[in-house]
């Protein structure tokens, strides 16, 4: 990691948030243009894009796996702990985006 930890931590959160919100809202626009119910599609997309938002936020899976390997095999626990916090930050961003979409669409209320 060449960047400082705190900016990377914040970037991870907002990248996951942006991927989830952007993908869901643009997908909802596409649903509107094709005659499908847009709010239902936005809700469905938000639920299916969570894992992809996390993967995009941490920069792909190979960097995370390499950091875990280095932390476990070479004893660099600081790298391991930083990677865990970055993944948790991405989880938080994806969860925040999904919560905002749930509030926006109200699809979970029956």
Order of alpha helices (4+ residues) and beta strands (2+ residues): alpha-alpha-alpha-alpha-alpha
